[in-house]
Amino acid sequence: MARYWDILSEDAFGNFRTLLEKITLNPAMGTWLNTLGNRAADGKGRQADENYAREVMQLFTIGLYELNGDGSPRLDASGQPIETYGNSDVQELAKAFTGYDFDWTGTTEVPAPGGSGTVSTVDYALKPMTADPAKWRKPRASGYHSAEAKSFLGATIPAGTGPGESLRVALDTLFNHKNVGPFVARQLIQRLVTSNPAPGYVRRVAAVFENNGKGVRGDLAAVFRAIWLDDEALAGANASSNSFGKLREPILRLAQAARTFGASSASGKWTIRNTSDPSSRLSQSPLRSPSVFNFFRPGYVPANSHVAANAMVAPELQLVDESSAPAYVNFMQRVLEGTEWATRDLTLSFTDELALAHDSTALLDRLDLLLTAKQLSETSRSIILGALNAKSVAQTSDDKTKLRQVRTAVLLVMAAPEYLVQR
């Protein structure tokens, strides 16, 4: 999983096609969605596993329905959405992902901890999967790749084509599908800027995905630049628009606190334990999504809400309920105090804030700037200042008293709606 994370980090600003192939061949993904050890049909009932073939289309590249350039669904003559693929496409594409396994080249046996037997070094988990049987742990005369012809999404791979070429054709076909630009653009905008981007915003970013201005498709650096520098992202009026912005993911709130207040690691390992529990922690933890659909769905609509009444979506709100909402506040209180089990290895520094602890207005002004980009409403400011001024803190107060005041101020800002909704 660490190597999977590294790939996303290393290739975040590279080309989408390159990233797609690296993720496809990553052993963690191979294990998660069954590409690892996936075998061709044997004529005795066994069929190629369809898990990755289905999800790489539905979740990673083209989605369920054909899209216009602005991300809106294309409709047929009856006004119904048009499916991008059928079951036959899944079955045929699955054949292209057969024959891959760990690459054991260079892996050695070392003494097991405690001196009982041996264990393998981790090289095989860090390298891309291979379809070369000679590199597998148990060499075989032939691999498990399907030699059948494969026809999907309008493309055909001739019978007898090897696993490497089959994979190339499969990924090229997905990468060049007209849906990829708007499908990826919309979801990246949702994660980075706003849950409900205007059609024109999606169209402009999708156009950059399709051509970065130099004839290159899939240039992610250009795509991110287009997302962050688009007029819709930079429009000042959107800072006060109820149709703009997104709920901050819980884990990103924790990350922001750590960055803003100079977190340090006592062990040097930056150990953060599982924060998934919705009743006591964040309802979210890196690399621990409960399903292939991640922590929330991009089209999630909270029932009986203003969001639903206005035909909008609020993906991150799928993590919010009667338990998780107060759990987040209680969790952050413990994090700020340094008593939370999951983040016990981390220590936050409030040196600059301590100097302002006696001046509630100045302290709040600083936190408003750092945490909400000066977007706290007068109502929220009034509530927070009231709570802070209820405690007597003088410039001569001891550090313990000042620290308590600072932690209170940070917690109240991080629980304010203007913080929770990022604009």
C-alpha positions as CSV (number, residue, x, y, z in Angstrom):
1,M,0.0,0.0,0.0
2,A,2.9,2.4,0.6
3,R,4.1,1.8,-2.9
4,Y,0.6,2.4,-4.2
5,W,0.6,5.8,-2.4
6,D,4.0,6.6,-3.8
7,I,2.8,6.0,-7.3
8,L,0.0,8.5,-6.9
9,S,2.4,11.0,-5.4
10,E,5.1,10.6,-8.1
11,D,2.7,10.7,-11.0
12,A,0.2,13.3,-9.8
13,F,1.5,15.9,-12.2
14,G,2.5,13.4,-15.0
15,N,0.3,11.9,-17.7
16,F,-3.0,10.2,-16.9
17,R,-2.1,7.3,-19.3
18,T,1.1,6.6,-17.4
19,L,-0.6,6.8,-14.1
20,L,-3.4,4.5,-15.3
21,E,-0.8,1.8,-16.3
22,K,1.2,2.0,-13.1
23,I,-1.9,1.7,-11.0
24,T,-3.2,-1.2,-13.2
25,L,0.1,-3.1,-12.6
26,N,0.6,-2.2,-8.9
27,P,0.4,-5.2,-6.7
28,A,-1.9,-3.5,-4.2
29,M,-4.4,-2.8,-6.9
30,G,-3.9,-6.3,-8.3
31,T,-4.7,-7.7,-4.9
32,W,-7.6,-5.3,-4.2
33,L,-9.4,-5.8,-7.6
34,N,-8.2,-9.3,-8.5
35,T,-5.8,-8.7,-11.4
36,L,-3.1,-10.5,-9.5
37,G,-3.2,-14.1,-10.5
38,N,-6.2,-13.5,-12.9
39,R,-6.3,-16.5,-15.2
40,A,-7.8,-17.1,-18.6
41,A,-10.9,-19.2,-19.1
42,D,-10.0,-22.9,-19.0
43,G,-13.0,-24.4,-20.8
44,K,-14.0,-26.1,-17.5
45,G,-16.0,-23.4,-15.9
46,R,-13.3,-20.9,-14.9
47,Q,-13.7,-17.4,-16.4
48,A,-11.4,-14.4,-16.3
49,D,-12.1,-12.3,-13.2
50,E,-14.1,-9.2,-14.2
51,N,-13.5,-7.1,-11.1
52,Y,-10.8,-4.8,-12.4
53,A,-12.3,-4.6,-15.9
54,R,-15.6,-3.3,-14.5
55,E,-14.1,-0.8,-12.0
56,V,-11.4,0.6,-14.3
57,M,-14.3,1.7,-16.6
58,Q,-16.9,2.7,-14.0
59,L,-14.7,4.4,-11.5
60,F,-11.3,5.3,-13.1
61,T,-11.9,6.3,-16.7
62,I,-15.3,6.5,-18.5
63,G,-18.1,6.1,-16.0
64,L,-21.5,4.5,-16.5
65,Y,-23.1,6.9,-19.0
66,E,-21.9,8.7,-22.1
67,L,-21.1,12.4,-21.4
68,N,-21.1,15.6,-23.2
69,G,-18.0,17.8,-23.0
70,D,-19.4,19.7,-20.1
71,G,-20.0,16.5,-18.0
72,S,-23.7,16.4,-18.5
73,P,-25.2,13.0,-19.7
74,R,-25.9,12.4,-23.3
75,L,-29.5,11.3,-23.9
76,D,-31.1,9.0,-26.4
77,A,-34.2,9.8,-28.5
78,S,-36.3,8.9,-25.5
79,G,-34.5,11.3,-23.2
80,Q,-32.7,8.5,-21.3
81,P,-28.9,8.3,-20.5
82,I,-26.8,6.1,-22.8
83,E,-24.7,3.5,-21.1
84,T,-21.0,3.6,-21.9
85,Y,-20.5,-0.2,-21.8
86,G,-22.4,-3.4,-21.4
87,N,-21.7,-6.8,-19.8
88,S,-20.0,-8.0,-23.0
89,D,-17.5,-5.2,-22.8
90,V,-16.7,-6.1,-19.2
91,Q,-16.3,-9.8,-20.1
92,E,-14.1,-9.1,-23.1
93,L,-11.9,-6.4,-21.4
94,A,-11.4,-8.8,-18.4
95,K,-9.5,-11.1,-20.8
96,A,-6.9,-8.4,-21.4
97,F,-6.1,-8.3,-17.7
98,T,-5.2,-12.0,-17.4
99,G,-1.8,-13.5,-16.9
100,Y,-0.3,-11.1,-14.3
101,D,1.4,-12.0,-11.0
102,F,4.1,-10.8,-8.7
103,D,7.5,-10.2,-10.2
104,W,9.8,-12.2,-7.9
105,T,13.0,-11.2,-9.7
106,G,15.6,-10.2,-7.1
107,T,13.5,-11.2,-4.1
108,T,15.5,-13.2,-1.6
109,E,14.9,-15.1,1.6
110,V,16.1,-13.7,4.9
111,P,15.9,-15.0,8.4
112,A,12.5,-14.4,10.0
113,P,12.3,-12.3,13.2
114,G,13.1,-14.5,16.1
115,G,15.2,-16.8,14.0
116,S,12.3,-19.2,13.1
117,G,12.6,-20.0,9.4
118,T,12.8,-17.4,6.6
119,V,10.7,-14.7,5.0
120,S,10.8,-13.1,1.6
121,T,12.1,-9.6,1.1
122,V,9.5,-7.1,-0.1
123,D,10.9,-6.4,-3.6
124,Y,8.0,-8.2,-5.2
125,A,5.5,-5.9,-3.6
126,L,7.2,-2.8,-4.8
127,K,7.6,-3.7,-8.5
128,P,4.9,-3.7,-11.2
129,M,3.2,-7.1,-11.7
130,T,4.6,-9.1,-14.6
131,A,3.1,-11.4,-17.2
132,D,6.5,-13.1,-17.7
133,P,6.2,-16.6,-16.1
134,A,10.0,-16.8,-15.8
135,K,9.8,-14.0,-13.2
136,W,7.1,-15.6,-11.1
137,R,7.9,-17.4,-7.9
138,K,7.1,-20.8,-9.4
139,P,8.2,-20.6,-13.1
140,R,5.8,-22.1,-15.6
141,A,6.2,-23.1,-19.2
142,S,3.4,-20.7,-20.1
143,G,1.4,-18.0,-18.4
144,Y,-2.3,-17.6,-17.8
145,H,-3.0,-14.9,-20.3
146,S,-6.1,-15.4,-22.5
147,A,-5.1,-16.1,-26.1
148,E,-8.7,-15.4,-27.4
149,A,-9.7,-12.4,-29.5
150,K,-11.0,-9.6,-27.3
151,S,-13.6,-7.0,-28.5
152,F,-14.8,-4.2,-26.3
153,L,-15.7,-0.5,-26.6
154,G,-15.3,-0.7,-30.4
155,A,-11.8,-2.1,-30.2
156,T,-10.6,-5.6,-31.1
157,I,-7.4,-7.3,-29.9
158,P,-6.6,-10.2,-32.3
159,A,-6.4,-13.8,-31.1
160,G,-2.9,-14.8,-30.0
161,T,-1.9,-11.3,-28.9
162,G,0.4,-11.4,-25.9
163,P,-0.4,-9.9,-22.5
164,G,1.8,-6.8,-22.9
165,E,0.2,-5.7,-26.2
166,S,-3.2,-6.7,-24.9
167,L,-2.8,-4.4,-21.9
168,R,-1.5,-1.6,-24.1
169,V,-4.5,-1.7,-26.4
170,A,-6.9,-2.0,-23.5
171,L,-5.5,1.0,-21.7
172,D,-5.1,3.1,-24.8
173,T,-8.7,2.4,-25.7
174,L,-9.9,3.6,-22.3
175,F,-7.5,6.6,-22.2
176,N,-8.7,7.8,-25.6
177,H,-12.4,7.4,-24.9
178,K,-14.3,10.7,-25.2
179,N,-15.8,10.3,-21.8
180,V,-12.5,10.4,-19.9
181,G,-11.9,14.2,-20.1
182,P,-15.2,15.3,-18.7
183,F,-15.5,12.3,-16.3
184,V,-12.1,13.0,-14.7
185,A,-12.4,16.8,-14.9
186,R,-15.6,16.9,-13.0
187,Q,-14.4,14.7,-10.1
188,L,-11.1,16.5,-9.8
189,I,-13.0,19.8,-9.6
190,Q,-15.3,18.3,-6.9
191,R,-12.3,17.2,-4.8
192,L,-10.3,20.4,-5.2
193,V,-12.8,23.3,-5.6
194,T,-16.5,22.8,-5.6
195,S,-19.0,20.0,-5.4
196,N,-21.3,21.5,-8.1
197,P,-19.1,23.0,-10.9
198,A,-20.9,24.8,-13.6
199,P,-21.0,23.0,-17.0
200,G,-18.7,25.6,-18.5
201,Y,-16.1,25.0,-15.8
202,V,-16.1,21.2,-16.5
203,R,-15.9,21.8,-20.3
204,R,-12.9,24.1,-20.0
205,V,-11.0,21.7,-17.8
206,A,-12.0,18.7,-19.9
207,A,-10.7,20.5,-23.0
208,V,-7.3,20.9,-21.3
209,F,-7.3,17.2,-20.5
210,E,-7.9,16.4,-24.2
211,N,-5.2,18.9,-25.3
212,N,-2.8,20.8,-23.0
213,G,-2.2,23.4,-25.8
214,K,0.7,21.4,-27.1
215,G,-1.2,18.5,-28.5
216,V,-0.7,16.3,-25.5
217,R,-3.7,14.4,-24.0
218,G,-3.9,13.6,-20.3
219,D,-1.4,16.2,-19.0
220,L,-2.4,16.2,-15.3
221,A,-0.2,19.2,-14.4
222,A,-2.0,21.2,-17.1
223,V,-5.4,19.9,-15.8
224,F,-4.7,20.9,-12.2
225,R,-3.5,24.3,-13.4
226,A,-6.7,24.8,-15.3
227,I,-8.8,23.8,-12.3
228,W,-7.2,26.2,-9.9
229,L,-6.8,29.1,-12.2
230,D,-10.3,28.9,-13.8
231,D,-12.4,32.1,-13.5
232,E,-15.0,30.1,-11.6
233,A,-12.4,29.0,-9.0
234,L,-11.1,32.5,-8.6
235,A,-14.3,34.5,-8.6
236,G,-14.6,36.5,-5.4
237,A,-18.4,36.3,-5.4
238,N,-18.3,32.6,-5.0
239,A,-16.9,33.0,-1.5
240,S,-20.4,33.9,-0.4
241,S,-22.4,31.7,-2.8
242,N,-24.5,28.9,-1.3
243,S,-24.1,26.9,-4.5
244,F,-20.3,27.0,-4.5
245,G,-17.7,25.2,-2.4
246,K,-17.4,21.8,-0.8
247,L,-17.4,20.2,2.6
248,R,-13.8,19.6,3.8
249,E,-13.0,15.9,4.1
250,P,-12.4,15.0,7.8
251,I,-8.9,13.7,7.2
252,L,-8.0,17.0,5.3
253,R,-9.1,19.0,8.4
254,L,-6.6,17.0,10.5
255,A,-3.9,17.4,7.8
256,Q,-4.5,21.2,7.7
257,A,-4.3,21.5,11.5
258,A,-1.0,19.6,11.4
259,R,0.4,21.8,8.7
260,T,-0.9,25.1,10.1
261,F,0.4,24.5,13.6
262,G,3.7,22.9,12.7
263,A,3.2,19.4,13.9
264,S,6.2,17.3,14.9
265,S,6.6,13.6,15.4
266,A,8.0,12.3,18.7
267,S,9.1,9.0,17.1
268,G,10.1,10.5,13.8
269,K,7.8,8.0,12.1
270,W,4.7,10.2,11.9
271,T,2.6,7.4,13.3
272,I,-1.1,8.1,12.8
273,R,-3.4,5.2,13.7
274,N,-6.7,4.2,12.2
275,T,-9.2,7.2,12.4
276,S,-12.1,5.4,10.7
277,D,-14.5,5.1,13.6
278,P,-17.5,7.4,12.9
279,S,-18.6,7.4,16.6
280,S,-15.3,8.5,18.1
281,R,-12.9,9.7,15.3
282,L,-13.1,10.9,11.7
283,S,-15.2,8.3,9.9
284,Q,-12.2,8.3,7.4
285,S,-8.6,7.1,7.4
286,P,-6.1,7.1,4.5
287,L,-6.0,4.0,2.4
288,R,-8.9,2.5,4.4
289,S,-11.9,3.2,2.2
290,P,-14.7,0.7,3.0
291,S,-15.4,-0.2,-0.6
292,V,-14.2,0.3,-4.2
293,F,-16.5,3.4,-4.2
294,N,-14.2,5.1,-1.8
295,F,-15.4,7.0,1.3
296,F,-18.3,8.7,-0.6
297,R,-19.8,8.9,-4.0
298,P,-19.4,11.9,-6.3
299,G,-23.1,12.0,-6.9
300,Y,-24.3,11.7,-3.3
301,V,-27.4,13.7,-2.4
302,P,-28.4,14.0,1.3
303,A,-32.0,13.0,1.7
304,N,-34.6,15.7,2.6
305,S,-32.0,18.5,2.4
306,H,-31.6,21.9,0.8
307,V,-29.0,20.3,-1.4
308,A,-31.6,17.8,-2.7
309,A,-34.3,20.5,-3.1
310,N,-31.9,22.5,-5.3
311,A,-30.8,19.5,-7.5
312,M,-27.3,19.7,-6.2
313,V,-24.8,17.1,-4.8
314,A,-22.7,17.1,-1.7
315,P,-20.3,14.0,-1.8
316,E,-18.5,14.5,1.4
317,L,-21.7,14.8,3.4
318,Q,-22.1,11.0,3.0
319,L,-19.6,10.8,5.9
320,V,-21.8,13.0,8.1
321,D,-24.5,11.8,10.5
322,E,-25.7,12.2,14.1
323,S,-22.7,10.2,15.3
324,S,-19.9,11.5,13.1
325,A,-20.6,15.2,13.5
326,P,-20.0,15.4,17.3
327,A,-17.3,12.7,17.0
328,Y,-15.3,15.0,14.8
329,V,-15.4,17.9,17.3
330,N,-14.5,15.6,20.3
331,F,-11.7,14.0,18.2
332,M,-10.2,17.4,17.3
333,Q,-10.4,18.5,20.9
334,R,-8.3,15.5,21.9
335,V,-5.9,16.1,19.0
336,L,-5.3,19.7,20.1
337,E,-4.8,18.7,23.7
338,G,-2.4,15.9,22.6
339,T,-4.5,13.2,24.3
340,E,-5.9,11.4,21.2
341,W,-4.7,7.8,20.9
342,A,-4.6,7.9,17.1
343,T,-2.4,10.9,16.9
344,R,-0.4,10.5,20.1
345,D,2.8,10.6,18.1
346,L,2.1,14.2,16.9
347,T,2.6,17.4,18.8
348,L,1.2,20.7,17.5
349,S,3.0,24.0,18.1
350,F,1.0,27.2,19.0
351,T,4.0,29.5,19.6
352,D,2.7,32.4,17.5
353,E,-0.9,32.0,18.8
354,L,0.2,32.0,22.5
355,A,1.5,35.5,22.0
356,L,-2.0,36.6,21.2
357,A,-3.9,34.5,23.8
358,H,-4.7,37.6,25.9
359,D,-6.2,39.4,23.0
360,S,-9.3,37.4,21.8
361,T,-9.9,39.6,18.7
362,A,-6.3,39.4,17.5
363,L,-6.2,35.7,18.1
364,L,-9.4,35.1,16.2
365,D,-8.3,37.4,13.4
366,R,-5.2,35.2,13.0
367,L,-7.1,31.9,13.1
368,D,-9.7,33.3,10.7
369,L,-6.9,34.1,8.2
370,L,-5.1,30.8,8.6
371,L,-8.0,28.4,8.7
372,T,-10.9,30.0,6.7
373,A,-9.1,32.6,4.6
374,K,-11.0,35.4,6.4
375,Q,-14.5,33.9,5.7
376,L,-15.9,33.6,9.2
377,S,-19.3,35.3,9.3
378,E,-20.1,38.0,11.9
379,T,-22.4,35.6,13.6
380,S,-19.6,32.9,14.0
381,R,-17.1,35.6,15.1
382,S,-19.5,36.8,17.7
383,I,-20.2,33.4,19.1
384,I,-16.5,32.5,19.3
385,L,-15.4,35.8,20.8
386,G,-18.1,35.4,23.4
387,A,-16.7,32.1,24.4
388,L,-13.2,33.3,24.5
389,N,-14.0,36.5,26.4
390,A,-15.8,34.5,29.0
391,K,-12.4,33.2,30.1
392,S,-10.1,35.7,31.8
393,V,-6.7,35.5,30.1
394,A,-4.1,38.3,30.7
395,Q,-0.8,38.9,29.0
396,T,0.8,37.8,32.3
397,S,-1.2,34.6,32.6
398,D,0.8,31.4,32.7
399,D,1.4,29.3,29.6
400,K,-1.0,26.6,30.6
401,T,-3.9,29.1,30.8
402,K,-2.9,30.7,27.5
403,L,-2.6,27.3,25.8
404,R,-6.1,26.4,27.0
405,Q,-7.4,29.6,25.4
406,V,-5.6,29.0,22.1
407,R,-6.9,25.4,21.9
408,T,-10.4,26.6,22.6
409,A,-10.2,29.2,19.8
410,V,-8.8,26.7,17.3
411,L,-11.4,24.1,18.1
412,L,-14.3,26.6,17.8
413,V,-13.0,27.9,14.4
414,M,-12.6,24.3,13.1
415,A,-16.2,23.6,14.2
416,A,-17.6,26.7,12.4
417,P,-19.6,26.2,9.3
418,E,-17.4,28.7,7.4
419,Y,-14.5,26.3,8.1
420,L,-16.3,23.1,7.4
421,V,-17.5,24.3,4.0
422,Q,-14.4,25.3,2.0
423,R,-14.9,28.1,-0.6
